[in-house]
Every structure is written in structure tokens, then in C-alpha cells.
Amino acid sequence: MEIDEISIRFVKYMIQAFISIRILDVLDILLVAFLLYQIYMLLRGTVAFNIFVGLFAVYLIWLLVKALDMSLLSTILGQFIGVGVIAVIIVFQQELRRFLLLIGSRYLNSSMFSLDGFASSNKGIPKDSISTIVDASKAMAKSKTGAIIVIPRKSSLETVIHTGDFINAKLSKELVLSIFFKNNPLHDGAMIITGGIIKAVRCILPVSEKTDLPSQYGMRHRAALGLTEESDAIVIIVSEQTGEISYSIDGEIIFNISPEELFTKLEQNSLKKKK
């Protein structure tokens, strides 16, 4: 009888707890799940992911020893948890920066928050310049000339531009081919193209910190991945070893695409189109 009463009380408690769940509670759970998923996507494949797992394990141990009333160990771990926020900022400074850039570039940088209606700072390229980039990429792929071309969109890449040589020249196929010619002192590094203008060359890009990348990722591909992880830029890579053309956006790379596919993707993702 006592067991039945306990069971009935437990069932009543669970029903009341379920009924008392508000819509805001469900929304809270979904937002936390979304946040954890984004953190996982940013940290997966990096050394920082193992550090995060270690910190989370320490936090679980602290909860356990606190529940068991182990005062000495609980105090020590509590002091560690107390300065945990500062430790997280120091250890995960690159990941936090990338996360904030992700929010600013992909979620808040929409038309309703954009200043494009008040200023002509659109970072795309005209449609007539896409053909020039594709033709140059096709020619470099045929001659196996290594190249990396960056097309900013809404994200400002001023810090990246300042790492290279500012030329501010009109885009042309011949100029692109001459810059990436292997004996040209400007061929090493990335080319930044903004609005049909070659803004800078020999620019240094941030290299992806992921440790689980496939073997086909060379330094150009790692640099392209690193930049597209931190911004909404488009990066075109021409492999010096295979002559393949690759396309990177939003932290992903599509390998071995044809010039026609490259044209389509640039046309779809470019912000500024010729009217």
C-alpha cells in the first residue's frame, strides 16, 4: 500500500511539473540547445574543444563534491570556478572572437540592420567582373598557377588588406595572371577584390586552427577556411599541385569545381550585380 501511495504521489508530481512548464521554459531550452550547438560547431576539430571538455568535467566534479558536502575539495574547486570566466576569456579568446563575428556577420548583418540604405559600402563585385575572375581562374588552373582570391561581402577586411600591398587597380584578367605569376614578387599571398577593384595583394590570411582537416587541405585551403570561418567573404583557391579550382564560403570548401560552377556560385553569392 505504501509503495502504491508513493507511486501515485510521484506520478502526480510529474504531472504537475509537466503542466507547470511554460512556453518560455521551452524557448529557454531551445535557445540553450542552439547556443551549445553553435559552440560545438566552432570548437569541433580544434584543440580548444578538448580544453572545453576538460573545463566542463571540472564543473561537473564540483557539482558532485558540493552535493556530497566535501567541504575542502568543494572550496578549492569553487575558487577555480569563480575565476572560470576570466580563464575562459583568456583560453578561448580566438573562439569567442569568431563566435561574435559569426553573430555579427551572419545573424545581425541583415538588411534590417544594414546601413547600405544610407551608404554605398556594399562589398560585393559587379556581375561583369565575375567573368574576369572566372576566366583568370580557368587560365591559372590550366597552367597550375597557385592563387587565392578573396571577395569581401558585408564584412570589412581592412585588417587583412593592411597586411599586404595596397594597389587599388582596376580588375583585369591580364593583371590577375601577371600578379600570380610565380616569378612575380607579389604572387605569394591573397588578392583582395572589392567592387571590381583589386584593392591589395600579398595579403596574409588567418589559418584555420582545426586539426581534423583532410590531407587535401594545403596552406592556401587552410587560409581560405580560416578567413571564411571569421567572415562572410568568398575565397577562390587555385591549387598549384593539381590545378583544381576550389570555392570557400561560411567555413566550408567545395573542391574541384568547374569554371561554370564557379561562375554560378559567384553570381548567386555576390552582393553587387550590374543593373
Secondary structure, 3 states (H helix, E strand, C coil): CHHHHHHHHHHHHHHHHHHCCCHHHHHHHHHHHHHHHHHHHHHCCCHHHHHHHHHHHHHHHHHHHHHCCCHHHHHHHHHHHHCHHHHHHHHCHHHHHHHHHHHHHHHCCCCCCCCCCCCCCCCCCCHHHHHHHHHHHHHHHHCCCCEEEEECCCCCCHHHHCCCEEEEEECCHHHHHHHCCCCCCCCCCEEEEECCEEEEEEECCCCCCCCCCCCCCCHHHHHHHHHHHHCCCEEEEECCCCCCEEEEECCEEECCCCHHHHHHHHHHHCCCCCC
